[in-house]
Each structure stands twice: as structure tokens, then as C-alpha cells.
Amino acid sequence: MMTLPVDYESDDYQFLKTLNEDVQVLPVSPTANHWDIQMENDDYVNLTGKESLRNAICIAIMTRFNELDSIPLYEEFGCRAHQLIKANKSEMVKYEIELYISEVLENMRRIQEVNSLKVSDSDTCSYLVEFNVTSVNDETITGSVNI
């Protein structure tokens, strides 16, 4: 069995283990709503600490609610915002997206507090979601995702 390379000397690994490890995903392009697993030297890119939490947040937001329900560990995992995919853009839809994403963030065990969450128009058919959270070990994490 092959394991991902880990930087055992990094501060993230040594001091932020409670934030877990993850395989990195990034947008295919700056304007794309499609993300993909990152590869380096024919292997997955492994993340730890704050970067792992930011990555996990993006994965949770981008996963449709109950998409992984066949895996017991992931029952009721994901974000309901995808139910609004064909809804016309409006302030109410923006508000619902904010509620759904807030629910996802508040249900993540690695997040202590949601400091801010902003949903704004990104272009004619998507929204930009910006978040700022405090992790369980008091690290502040910011990030964004287009949905």
C-alpha cells in the first residue's frame, strides 16, 4: 500500500495535527467551477494543518448533500446549496446559499467558530463564497469558492 509523502518537520504537521491531513484539490482554472486533485511527481499532493482545513471546507461545500450517503461515515455530508443550481439569481437565493454553507461550516468538527461568511455575485451564473473561520486550535482560516 502506497502512502502520501508527509513533511514531518513542518509546523502544520507538528503543531496542528488536530486539523488532519487531506489530498489537495484546486480549481482547474481561475474561472472554472471544476476542481481536481493535484498531482506532483506522479503522486497526490498532501496537505496538513490550516491548508488541510481550508481544503476540507472547499470539498464539503462543493459536495452535493448526501452525494456520499452510500459510505456510512459520510451520511448527511455535503452542502444543500447545489439544490439551487437552476434557480434564478436573487437575493433570496443568495441568502439560502449563505444558510446552507453556514450549516456545513458549523457542522465541521475541526471548526470552532464561523467568523464571517459572505456570498456575492461572481458572474452571470455563479456566486462567490468567502469565509473566515477559527479552527478548534484557534487558527484563523480564510478562503473562497465559486459555486
DSSP file (Angstrom, degrees, kcal/mol; ACC not computed):
  #  RESIDUE AA STRUCTURE BP1 BP2  ACC     N-H-->O    O-->H-N    N-H-->O    O-->H-N    TCO  KAPPA ALPHA  PHI   PSI    X-CA   Y-CA   Z-CA
    1    1 A M              0   0    0      0, 0.0     2,-0.3     0, 0.0     0, 0.0   0.000 360.0 360.0 360.0 130.5    0.0    0.0    0.0
    2    2 A M        -     0   0    0      0, 0.0     2,-0.3     0, 0.0     0, 0.0  -0.685 360.0-157.9 -89.1 137.9    1.4    3.4   -1.0
    3    3 A T        -     0   0    0     -2,-0.3     3,-0.1     3,-0.0     0, 0.0  -0.852  23.2-105.6-114.1 153.5    1.2    6.3    1.4
    4    4 A L        -     0   0    0     -2,-0.3     2,-0.1     1,-0.1    41,-0.1  -0.462  41.5-101.9 -73.8 145.0    1.3   10.0    0.7
    5    5 A P        -     0   0    0      0, 0.0     2,-0.4     0, 0.0    41,-0.3  -0.447  39.8-162.6 -67.0 139.5    4.5   11.9    1.5
    6    6 A V        -     0   0    0     -2,-0.1     2,-1.3    -3,-0.1     3,-0.1  -0.983  21.4-134.3-127.2 134.7    4.3   13.9    4.7
    7    7 A D    >   -     0   0    0     -2,-0.4     3,-1.4     1,-0.2     6,-0.3  -0.726  24.8-177.6 -86.6  92.1    6.6   16.7    5.8
    8    8 A Y  T 3  S+     0   0    0     -2,-1.3    -1,-0.2     1,-0.3     0, 0.0   0.640  77.5  57.2 -68.4 -14.6    7.1   15.6    9.4
    9    9 A E  T 3  S+     0   0    0     -3,-0.1    -1,-0.3     4,-0.1    -2,-0.1   0.590  81.9 108.1 -91.8 -11.9    9.2   18.7   10.1
   10   10 A S  S <> S-     0   0    0     -3,-1.4     4,-2.5     1,-0.1     5,-0.2  -0.309  74.8-127.1 -69.2 150.2    6.6   21.3    9.2
   11   11 A D  H  >>S+     0   0    0      1,-0.2     4,-3.2     2,-0.2     5,-0.6   0.879 110.1  58.9 -60.6 -38.9    4.8   23.3   11.9
   12   12 A D  H  >5S+     0   0    0      1,-0.2     4,-1.4     2,-0.2    37,-0.3   0.917 110.7  40.8 -58.3 -43.8    1.5   22.2   10.4
   13   13 A Y  H  45S+     0   0    0     -6,-0.3     4,-0.2     1,-0.2    -2,-0.2   0.926 120.9  42.2 -71.0 -43.7    2.3   18.6   11.0
   14   14 A Q  H  <5S+     0   0    0     -4,-2.5    -2,-0.2     1,-0.2    -3,-0.2   0.860 131.2  18.7 -73.5 -36.0    4.0   19.0   14.4
   15   15 A F  H  <5S+     0   0    0     -4,-3.2    -3,-0.2    -5,-0.2     3,-0.2   0.581 123.6  48.0-115.7 -12.0    1.5   21.5   16.0
   16   16 A L    ><< +     0   0    0     -4,-1.4     3,-1.9    -5,-0.6    33,-0.4  -0.095  61.1 130.1-123.4  35.5   -1.7   21.4   14.0
   17   17 A K  G >   +     0   0    0      1,-0.3     3,-2.3    -4,-0.2    -1,-0.1   0.784  64.5  71.4 -60.7 -27.8   -2.4   17.6   13.8
   18   18 A T  G 3  S+     0   0    0      1,-0.3    -1,-0.3    -3,-0.2   118,-0.1   0.683  89.2  62.5 -65.1 -14.3   -6.0   18.2   15.1
   19   19 A L  G <  S-     0   0    0     -3,-1.9    -1,-0.3    -7,-0.2    -2,-0.2   0.451 102.1-148.0 -89.1  -0.5   -6.7   19.8   11.7
   20   20 A N    <   -     0   0    0     -3,-2.3    29,-0.8    -4,-0.1     2,-0.3   0.045  14.4 -75.9  68.8-173.7   -5.9   16.4   10.0
   21   21 A E  E     +A   48   0A   0     27,-0.2     2,-0.3    31,-0.1    27,-0.2  -0.851  44.5 178.0-122.6 157.9   -4.5   15.7    6.6
   22   22 A D  E     -A   47   0A   0     25,-2.1    25,-3.3    -2,-0.3     2,-0.5  -0.980  34.8-105.4-154.7 161.1   -6.0   15.9    3.1
   23   23 A V  E     -A   46   0A   0     -2,-0.3    23,-0.2    23,-0.2     2,-0.1  -0.833  50.4-112.1 -90.2 129.8   -5.3   15.4   -0.6
   24   24 A Q        -     0   0    0     21,-2.8    14,-2.7    -2,-0.5     2,-0.4  -0.386  34.0-175.3 -70.4 133.9   -5.2   18.9   -2.2
   25   25 A V  E     +B   37   0B   0     12,-0.2    12,-0.2    -2,-0.1    33,-0.1  -0.984   6.5 174.5-124.0 142.1   -7.8   20.0   -4.7
   26   26 A L  E     -B   36   0B   0     10,-2.0    10,-2.3    -2,-0.4     2,-0.0  -0.956  40.0 -85.0-140.8 157.5   -7.7   23.2   -6.6
   27   27 A P  E     -B   35   0B   0      0, 0.0     8,-0.3     0, 0.0     6,-0.1  -0.357  32.2-131.7 -61.4 144.1   -9.8   24.9   -9.3
   28   28 A V  S    S-     0   0    0      6,-2.8     7,-0.1     1,-0.2     5,-0.0   0.880  90.4  -1.7 -64.2 -38.0   -8.8   23.8  -12.8
   29   29 A S  S >  S-     0   0    0      5,-0.4     3,-1.1     3,-0.1    -1,-0.2  -0.946  83.5 -99.3-145.4 164.7   -8.7   27.5  -13.8
   30   30 A P  T 3  S+     0   0    0      0, 0.0    -2,-0.0     0, 0.0    -1,-0.0   0.786 124.4  36.2 -58.6 -27.3   -9.4   30.8  -12.0
   31   31 A T  T 3  S+     0   0    0     -4,-0.0     2,-0.2     3,-0.0    -3,-0.0   0.463  95.2 109.5-103.8  -2.0  -12.9   31.0  -13.6
   32   32 A A    <   -     0   0    0     -3,-1.1   114,-0.2     1,-0.1    -3,-0.1  -0.460  54.8-156.5 -79.8 145.3  -13.7   27.3  -13.5
   33   33 A N  S    S+     0   0    0     -2,-0.2     2,-0.5    -6,-0.1    -1,-0.1   0.144  73.7  94.1 -96.7  16.3  -16.3   25.7  -11.2
   34   34 A H        -     0   0    0     -5,-0.1    -6,-2.8     2,-0.0    -5,-0.4  -0.942  57.0-169.7-113.8 127.0  -14.5   22.4  -11.7
   35   35 A W  E     -B   27   0B   0     -2,-0.5     2,-0.3    -8,-0.3    -2,-0.0  -0.787   2.8-168.0-112.7 157.4  -11.8   21.4   -9.2
   36   36 A D  E     -B   26   0B   0    -10,-2.3   -10,-2.0    -2,-0.3     2,-0.2  -0.982  31.2 -93.6-145.0 156.1   -9.4   18.5   -9.4
   37   37 A I  E     -B   25   0B   0     -2,-0.3     2,-0.3   -12,-0.2   -12,-0.2  -0.472  45.8-123.8 -66.8 136.1   -6.9   16.6   -7.3
   38   38 A Q        -     0   0    0    -14,-2.7     7,-1.7     7,-0.2     2,-0.4  -0.659  25.2-162.5 -88.1 138.1   -3.4   18.0   -7.5
   39   39 A M  E     -C   44   0C   0     -2,-0.3     2,-0.3     5,-0.2     5,-0.2  -0.915  10.9-179.5-120.5 146.2   -0.5   15.8   -8.6
   40   40 A E  E >  S-C   43   0C   0      3,-3.1     3,-0.9    -2,-0.4    -2,-0.0  -0.957  76.4  -7.8-145.5 124.9    3.2   16.3   -8.2
   41   41 A N  T 3  S-     0   0    0     -2,-0.3     3,-0.1     1,-0.2    -1,-0.1   0.913 129.9 -56.5  53.1  45.8    5.8   13.8   -9.4
   42   42 A D  T 3  S+     0   0    0      1,-0.2     2,-0.3     0, 0.0    -1,-0.2   0.758 121.7  97.4  59.5  28.5    3.0   11.3  -10.2
   43   43 A D  E <  S-C   40   0C   0     -3,-0.9    -3,-3.1   -39,-0.0    -1,-0.2  -0.967  80.9 -93.1-140.7 157.3    1.7   11.4   -6.6
   44   44 A Y  E     -C   39   0C   0     -2,-0.3     2,-0.6    -5,-0.2    -5,-0.2  -0.343  38.3-117.7 -65.6 150.0   -1.0   13.2   -4.7
   45   45 A V        -     0   0    0     -7,-1.7   -21,-2.8   -21,-0.3     2,-0.4  -0.829  31.2-148.0 -89.2 123.4   -0.2   16.5   -3.0
   46   46 A N  E     -A   23   0A   0     -2,-0.6     2,-0.4   -41,-0.3   -23,-0.2  -0.747  10.9-162.3 -96.5 138.2   -0.8   16.1    0.7
   47   47 A L  E     -A   22   0A   0    -25,-3.3   -25,-2.1    -2,-0.4     2,-0.3  -0.911   7.8-178.1-118.6 147.9   -1.9   18.9    2.9
   48   48 A T  E >>  +A   21   0A   0     -2,-0.4     4,-0.9   -27,-0.2     3,-0.8  -0.867  48.5   0.3-132.2 169.2   -1.7   19.3    6.7
   49   49 A G  H 3> S-     0   0    0    -29,-0.8     4,-1.8   -33,-0.4     3,-0.4  -0.169 124.7  -2.5  60.1-138.2   -2.8   21.9    9.3
   50   50 A K  H 3> S+     0   0    0      1,-0.2     4,-2.5     2,-0.2    -1,-0.2   0.865 134.4  53.7 -58.5 -41.0   -4.5   25.1    8.1
   51   51 A E  H <> S+     0   0    0     -3,-0.8     4,-2.2     1,-0.2    -1,-0.2   0.865 106.7  53.4 -64.0 -35.1   -4.2   24.2    4.5
   52   52 A S  H  X S+     0   0    0     -4,-0.9     4,-2.6    -3,-0.4    -1,-0.2   0.904 109.6  47.5 -65.3 -41.5   -5.9   20.9    5.1
   53   53 A L  H  X S+     0   0    0     -4,-1.8     4,-2.4     2,-0.2    -2,-0.2   0.927 111.3  49.9 -66.3 -44.5   -8.8   22.6    6.8
   54   54 A R  H  X S+     0   0    0     -4,-2.5     4,-2.0     1,-0.2    -2,-0.2   0.925 113.5  47.5 -57.7 -44.1   -9.2   25.2    4.0
   55   55 A N  H  X S+     0   0    0     -4,-2.2     4,-2.3     1,-0.2    -2,-0.2   0.910 110.4  51.3 -62.5 -45.1   -9.2   22.3    1.5
   56   56 A A  H  X S+     0   0    0     -4,-2.6     4,-2.6     1,-0.2    -1,-0.2   0.867 107.9  53.2 -63.1 -37.2  -11.7   20.3    3.6
   57   57 A I  H  X S+     0   0    0     -4,-2.4     4,-2.4     2,-0.2    -1,-0.2   0.939 109.6  47.8 -62.6 -47.0  -14.1   23.3    3.7
   58   58 A C  H  X S+     0   0    0     -4,-2.0     4,-2.3     1,-0.2    -2,-0.2   0.905 112.4  49.4 -61.9 -41.3  -14.0   23.6   -0.1
   59   59 A I  H  X S+     0   0    0     -4,-2.3     4,-1.2     2,-0.2    -1,-0.2   0.930 111.2  49.2 -63.3 -45.1  -14.6   19.9   -0.5
   60   60 A A  H  < S+     0   0    0     -4,-2.6     3,-0.3     1,-0.2    -2,-0.2   0.898 113.6  46.3 -62.3 -40.7  -17.6   20.0    1.9
   61   61 A I  H  < S+     0   0    0     -4,-2.4    -1,-0.2     1,-0.2    -2,-0.2   0.888 114.0  47.9 -68.7 -38.9  -19.1   23.0    0.1
   62   62 A M  H  < S+     0   0    0     -4,-2.3     2,-0.5    -5,-0.2    -1,-0.2   0.614  93.8  89.7 -81.0 -11.5  -18.6   21.5   -3.4
   63   63 A T  S  < S-     0   0    0     -4,-1.2    16,-3.2    -3,-0.3    19,-0.2  -0.741  83.0-120.0 -88.6 128.5  -20.1   18.1   -2.5
   64   64 A R  B >   -d   79   0D   0     -2,-0.5     3,-2.2    14,-0.2     4,-0.3  -0.379  41.8 -90.2 -63.4 143.2  -23.8   17.8   -3.0
   65   65 A F  T 3  S+     0   0    0     14,-1.4    13,-0.2     1,-0.3    -1,-0.1  -0.324 110.8   3.4 -57.1 131.5  -25.7   16.9    0.2
   66   66 A N  T >  S+     0   0    0     11,-2.2     3,-1.6     8,-0.2    -1,-0.3   0.560  88.4 130.3  66.7  12.2  -26.0   13.1    0.6
   67   67 A E  T <  S+     0   0    0     -3,-2.2     3,-0.3    10,-0.5    -2,-0.1   0.836  80.3  38.7 -61.0 -31.4  -23.8   12.5   -2.5
   68   68 A L  T >  S+     0   0    0      9,-0.4     3,-2.3    -4,-0.3     6,-0.4   0.030  76.9 125.6-106.7  25.7  -21.7   10.1   -0.5
   69   69 A D  T <   +     0   0    0     -3,-1.6    -1,-0.2     1,-0.3     6,-0.1   0.634  61.4  71.3 -66.5 -12.3  -24.5    8.5    1.5
   70   70 A S  T 3  S+     0   0    0     -3,-0.3    -1,-0.3    -4,-0.1    -2,-0.1   0.621  88.7  71.5 -75.7 -10.7  -23.5    5.0    0.5
   71   71 A I  S X  S-     0   0    0     -3,-2.3     3,-2.3     1,-0.1     4,-0.1  -0.922  80.6-147.5-105.3 111.1  -20.5    5.5    2.8
   72   72 A P  G >  S+     0   0    0      0, 0.0     3,-1.4     0, 0.0    -1,-0.1   0.813  95.4  59.1 -50.5 -37.2  -21.7    5.3    6.4
   73   73 A L  G 3  S+     0   0    0      1,-0.3    -4,-0.1    -3,-0.1    -3,-0.0   0.786 108.8  45.8 -62.0 -26.8  -19.0    7.8    7.6
   74   74 A Y  G X  S+     0   0    0     -3,-2.3     3,-1.7    -6,-0.4    -6,-0.3   0.105  74.9 143.6-108.6  21.4  -20.3   10.4    5.2
   75   75 A E  T <  S+     0   0    0     -3,-1.4     3,-0.1     1,-0.3    -6,-0.1  -0.414  80.2   8.7 -61.0 136.0  -24.1   10.2    5.8
   76   76 A E  T 3  S+     0   0    0      1,-0.2     2,-0.3    -2,-0.1    -1,-0.3   0.773  98.2 145.7  60.5  30.4  -25.6   13.7    5.6
   77   77 A F    <   +     0   0    0     -3,-1.7   -11,-2.2   -13,-0.1   -10,-0.5  -0.712  34.2  41.0 -93.2 147.3  -22.3   15.1    4.3
   78   78 A G  S    S-     0   0    0     -2,-0.3     2,-0.4   -13,-0.2   -14,-0.2  -0.574  84.3 -62.2 114.2-173.8  -22.2   17.9    1.8
   79   79 A C  B >   -d   64   0D   0    -16,-3.2   -14,-1.4    -2,-0.2     3,-0.9  -0.935  19.1-150.8-122.3 132.8  -24.0   21.1    1.0
   80   80 A R  G >  S+     0   0    0     -2,-0.4     3,-2.3     1,-0.2     4,-0.3   0.546  80.6  92.9 -75.6  -8.0  -27.6   21.8    0.1
   81   81 A A  G >  S+     0   0    0      1,-0.3     3,-1.8     2,-0.2    -1,-0.2   0.786  72.9  69.3 -58.2 -26.1  -26.7   24.8   -2.0
   82   82 A H  G X  S+     0   0    0     -3,-0.9     3,-1.3     1,-0.3    -1,-0.3   0.686  82.8  71.7 -68.4 -16.9  -26.5   22.6   -5.0
   83   83 A Q  G <  S+     0   0    0     -3,-2.3     3,-0.3     1,-0.3    -1,-0.3   0.696  94.9  55.6 -67.1 -17.9  -30.3   22.2   -4.8
   84   84 A L  G X  S+     0   0    0     -3,-1.8     3,-1.6    -4,-0.3    -1,-0.3   0.223  71.3 116.1 -97.3  13.0  -30.4   25.8   -6.0
   85   85 A I  T <  S+     0   0    0     -3,-1.3    -1,-0.2     1,-0.3    -2,-0.1   0.789  82.4  36.4 -59.2 -32.1  -28.4   25.2   -9.2
   86   86 A K  T 3  S+     0   0    0     -3,-0.3    -1,-0.3    -4,-0.1     2,-0.2   0.387  91.1 115.7-101.8   3.6  -31.2   26.0  -11.6
   87   87 A A  S <  S-     0   0    0     -3,-1.6     2,-0.1     1,-0.1     3,-0.1  -0.472  74.2-107.6 -73.1 142.2  -32.7   28.8   -9.5
   88   88 A N        -     0   0    0     -2,-0.2     5,-0.2     1,-0.1    -1,-0.1  -0.422  45.2 -94.4 -65.6 143.9  -32.7   32.3  -11.0
   89   89 A K        +     0   0    0     35,-0.2     2,-0.3    -2,-0.1    -1,-0.1  -0.376  65.4 141.7 -62.5 133.6  -30.2   34.6   -9.2
   90   90 A S     >  -     0   0    0     -2,-0.1     4,-2.1     1,-0.1     5,-0.1  -0.968  65.0-100.3-161.2 169.1  -31.8   36.6   -6.5
   91   91 A E  H  > S+     0   0    0     -2,-0.3     4,-2.2     1,-0.2     5,-0.1   0.858 122.1  54.3 -65.2 -34.8  -31.2   38.0   -3.0
   92   92 A M  H  > S+     0   0    0      2,-0.2     4,-2.5     1,-0.2    -1,-0.2   0.911 108.0  48.1 -66.7 -42.3  -33.3   35.1   -1.6
   93   93 A V  H  > S+     0   0    0      2,-0.2     4,-2.6     1,-0.2    -2,-0.2   0.915 111.2  51.5 -63.6 -42.1  -31.2   32.5   -3.4
   94   94 A K  H  X S+     0   0    0     -4,-2.1     4,-2.1     1,-0.2    -2,-0.2   0.911 110.4  49.2 -59.3 -42.8  -28.0   34.2   -2.1
   95   95 A Y  H  X S+     0   0    0     -4,-2.2     4,-2.2     2,-0.2    -2,-0.2   0.901 110.5  49.8 -64.0 -42.4  -29.5   34.1    1.4
   96   96 A E  H  X S+     0   0    0     -4,-2.5     4,-2.7     2,-0.2    -2,-0.2   0.903 109.3  51.6 -64.2 -41.2  -30.3   30.4    1.1
   97   97 A I  H  X S+     0   0    0     -4,-2.6     4,-2.6     1,-0.2     5,-0.3   0.919 109.2  51.1 -60.5 -43.0  -26.8   29.6   -0.1
   98   98 A E  H  X S+     0   0    0     -4,-2.1     4,-2.3     1,-0.2    -2,-0.2   0.910 111.1  47.9 -61.1 -42.7  -25.4   31.5    2.9
   99   99 A L  H  X S+     0   0    0     -4,-2.2     4,-2.1     2,-0.2    -2,-0.2   0.931 113.0  47.7 -63.2 -46.2  -27.6   29.5    5.2
  100  100 A Y  H  X S+     0   0    0     -4,-2.7     4,-1.7     1,-0.2   -20,-0.2   0.905 115.0  44.4 -64.1 -42.3  -26.7   26.1    3.6
  101  101 A I  H  X S+     0   0    0     -4,-2.6     4,-2.5     2,-0.2    -1,-0.2   0.875 110.5  54.8 -72.0 -36.4  -23.0   26.9    3.7
  102  102 A S  H  X S+     0   0    0     -4,-2.3     4,-2.6    -5,-0.3    -1,-0.2   0.902 106.8  52.2 -60.0 -40.9  -23.1   28.2    7.2
  103  103 A E  H  X S+     0   0    0     -4,-2.1     4,-1.4     2,-0.2    -2,-0.2   0.907 108.9  50.2 -61.3 -43.2  -24.7   24.9    8.2
  104  104 A V  H  < S+     0   0    0     -4,-1.7     4,-0.5     1,-0.2     3,-0.3   0.937 113.0  45.6 -60.8 -47.4  -21.9   23.0    6.6
  105  105 A L  H >< S+     0   0    0     -4,-2.5     3,-1.1     1,-0.2    -2,-0.2   0.903 111.5  51.2 -65.3 -41.5  -19.2   25.1    8.4
  106  106 A E  H 3< S+     0   0    0     -4,-2.6    -1,-0.2     1,-0.2    -2,-0.2   0.757 108.1  53.8 -68.6 -23.4  -20.9   24.8   11.7
  107  107 A N  T 3< S+     0   0    0     -4,-1.4     2,-0.5    -3,-0.3    -1,-0.2   0.512  82.7 104.2 -88.5  -5.4  -21.2   21.0   11.4
  108  108 A M    X   -     0   0    0     -3,-1.1     3,-1.7    -4,-0.5   -51,-0.0  -0.664  64.7-148.3 -81.0 124.7  -17.5   20.5   10.8
  109  109 A R  T 3  S+     0   0    0     -2,-0.5    -1,-0.1     1,-0.3    -4,-0.0   0.759  95.1  60.0 -63.9 -25.0  -15.7   19.2   13.9
  110  110 A R  T 3  S+     0   0    0     25,-0.1    26,-2.0   -91,-0.1     2,-0.5   0.533  91.2  83.1 -82.4  -4.6  -12.5   21.0   13.0
  111  111 A I  E <   +E  135   0E   0     -3,-1.7    24,-0.3    24,-0.3     3,-0.1  -0.881  48.9 179.9-106.0 126.5  -14.2   24.4   13.1
  112  112 A Q  E    S+     0   0E   0     22,-2.7     2,-0.3    -2,-0.5    23,-0.2   0.856  71.8   0.7 -85.7 -41.8  -14.7   26.2   16.5
  113  113 A E  E     -E  134   0E   0     21,-1.9    21,-2.9    -8,-0.0     2,-0.8  -0.997  57.6-132.4-152.9 142.4  -16.4   29.3   15.1
  114  114 A V  E     -E  133   0E   0     -2,-0.3    19,-0.2    19,-0.2     3,-0.1  -0.876  25.0-178.4 -93.7 111.1  -17.6   30.8   11.8
  115  115 A N  E     -     0   0E   0     17,-1.7     2,-0.3    -2,-0.8    18,-0.2   0.894  63.8  -9.9 -79.4 -42.0  -16.3   34.4   12.0
  116  116 A S  E     -E  132   0E   0     16,-2.1    16,-2.2     2,-0.0     2,-0.3  -0.991  51.9-173.0-157.5 152.3  -17.7   35.6    8.7
  117  117 A L  E     -E  131   0E   0     -2,-0.3     2,-0.4    14,-0.2    14,-0.2  -0.944  10.7-176.8-148.7 123.1  -19.4   34.2    5.6
  118  118 A K  E     -E  130   0E   0     12,-2.8    12,-2.9    -2,-0.3     2,-0.5  -0.987   8.6-168.1-129.2 129.3  -20.1   36.3    2.5
  119  119 A V  E     +E  129   0E   0     -2,-0.4     2,-0.3    10,-0.2    10,-0.2  -0.972  21.1 164.2-114.4 124.0  -22.0   35.3   -0.6
  120  120 A S  E     -E  128   0E   0      8,-2.5     8,-3.3    -2,-0.5     2,-0.2  -0.919  44.9 -84.2-136.2 162.1  -21.8   37.7   -3.6
  121  121 A D  E     +E  127   0E   0     -2,-0.3     6,-0.2     6,-0.2     3,-0.1  -0.466  37.9 178.5 -65.9 132.2  -22.4   37.6   -7.3
  122  122 A S  E     -     0   0E   0      4,-2.1     2,-0.2     1,-0.4     5,-0.2   0.830  62.8 -36.7-100.6 -49.6  -19.4   36.3   -9.2
  123  123 A D  E >  S-E  126   0E   0      3,-1.2     3,-0.6     0, 0.0    -1,-0.4  -0.785  85.8 -59.3-154.2-161.6  -20.7   36.4  -12.8
  124  124 A T  T 3  S+     0   0    0     -2,-0.2   -35,-0.2     1,-0.2     3,-0.0   0.725 131.4  23.3 -67.3 -20.8  -24.0   35.8  -14.6
  125  125 A C  T 3  S+     0   0    0    -37,-0.1     2,-0.3   -36,-0.0    -1,-0.2   0.249 115.4  53.4-132.8  16.6  -24.4   32.2  -13.4
  126  126 A S  E <   -E  123   0E   0     -3,-0.6    -4,-2.1     2,-0.0    -3,-1.2  -0.952  60.0-134.8-146.4 168.2  -22.4   31.7  -10.2
  127  127 A Y  E     -E  121   0E   0     -2,-0.3    20,-2.9    -6,-0.2     2,-0.5  -0.920  16.1-133.7-121.8 148.5  -21.8   33.1   -6.7
  128  128 A L  E     -EF 120 146E   0     -8,-3.3    -8,-2.5    -2,-0.3     2,-0.6  -0.910  19.3-161.5-101.2 125.9  -18.5   33.7   -4.9
  129  129 A V  E     -EF 119 145E   0     16,-2.8    16,-2.1    -2,-0.5     2,-0.4  -0.941   7.5-173.9-110.4 120.0  -18.5   32.4   -1.3
  130  130 A E  E     -EF 118 144E   0    -12,-2.9   -12,-2.8    -2,-0.6     2,-0.3  -0.938   8.0-177.2-114.1 136.1  -15.9   33.9    1.0
  131  131 A F  E     -EF 117 143E   0     12,-2.6    12,-1.9    -2,-0.4     2,-0.3  -0.940  20.3-169.6-135.0 155.6  -15.4   32.5    4.5
  132  132 A N  E     +EF 116 142E   0    -16,-2.2   -16,-2.1    -2,-0.3   -17,-1.7  -0.956  22.5 169.2-141.8 121.5  -13.3   33.1    7.6
  133  133 A V  E     -EF 114 141E   0      8,-2.7     8,-2.8    -2,-0.3     2,-0.5  -0.877  32.4-129.4-131.2 161.4  -13.3   30.6   10.4
  134  134 A T  E     -EF 113 140E   0    -21,-2.9   -22,-2.7    -2,-0.3   -21,-1.9  -0.967  30.3-137.5-110.1 126.6  -11.5   29.8   13.6
  135  135 A S  E >   -E  111   0E   0      4,-3.1     3,-1.9    -2,-0.5   -24,-0.3  -0.204  30.9 -95.4 -76.9 171.5  -10.3   26.2   13.9
  136  136 A V  T 3  S+     0   0    0    -26,-2.0   -25,-0.1     1,-0.3    -1,-0.1   0.700 127.1  50.5 -62.4 -18.9  -10.5   24.1   17.0
  137  137 A N  T 3  S-     0   0    0    -27,-0.3    -1,-0.3     2,-0.1    -2,-0.1  -0.068 124.1-100.6-112.0  34.3   -6.9   25.0   17.9
  138  138 A D  S <  S+     0   0    0     -3,-1.9     2,-0.4     1,-0.2    -2,-0.1   0.642  74.0 142.0  64.8  21.6   -7.5   28.8   17.4
  139  139 A E        -     0   0    0   -123,-0.0    -4,-3.1     2,-0.0     2,-0.5  -0.775  47.6-132.6 -89.6 138.2   -6.0   29.2   14.0
  140  140 A T  E     -F  134   0E   0     -2,-0.4     2,-0.4    -6,-0.2    -6,-0.2  -0.801  24.5-171.3 -93.1 129.8   -7.8   31.6   11.6
  141  141 A I  E     -F  133   0E   0     -8,-2.8    -8,-2.7    -2,-0.5     2,-0.3  -0.979   4.8-175.3-124.7 131.0   -8.5   30.3    8.1
  142  142 A T  E     +F  132   0E   0     -2,-0.4     2,-0.3   -10,-0.2   -10,-0.2  -0.882  17.7 136.9-120.1 156.1   -9.8   32.3    5.2
  143  143 A G  E     -F  131   0E   0    -12,-1.9   -12,-2.6    -2,-0.3     2,-0.3  -0.978  30.3-137.0-176.1 180.0  -10.8   31.1    1.8
  144  144 A S  E     -F  130   0E   0     -2,-0.3     2,-0.3   -14,-0.2   -14,-0.2  -0.985   7.8-169.0-152.8 159.0  -13.2   31.3   -1.1
  145  145 A V  E     -F  129   0E   0    -16,-2.1   -16,-2.8    -2,-0.3     2,-0.5  -0.983  20.4-131.9-150.4 141.0  -15.0   29.0   -3.6
  146  146 A N  E      F  128   0E   0     -2,-0.3   -18,-0.2   -18,-0.2    -2,-0.0  -0.821 360.0 360.0 -91.9 128.9  -17.1   29.8   -6.6
  147  147 A I              0   0    0    -20,-2.9   -19,-0.2    -2,-0.5    -1,-0.1   0.351 360.0 360.0-129.3 360.0  -20.4   27.9   -6.8
